[in-house]
């Protein structure tokens, strides 16, 4: 299969991110094992730390799987990426317009407020 070089670079970087997530997951599982088998394993704090580490490990493992799937199917996701990027740009423009109109309204309110007090 002949892929464009940019697509190949994106796939390699995404797969590298998936590997980092998988290593982070293993780190979380190691912390949970250490908290569950330590001297204070019956303490409530150790139980909470072990539970959070297990939950974090599973979350990172799921994210690593999704990221690996995206890395393998990056060629088929090209059209989706174009649609998503256009949508994100439109949302950013909409938010920017709202911020700008809000700041203009605040400036006008400030000038109206000072005018109504007779400060001008």
Buried (B, 14 or more C-beta within 10 A) or exposed (E): EEEEEEEEEBBEEBBEBBBEBBEBBBBBBEBBBBBBEEEEEEEEEBBEBBEBBBEBBEBBBEBBBEBBEBBEEBEEBEEEEEEEEEEEEEEEEEEEEEEEEEEEEEEEEEEEEEEEEEEE
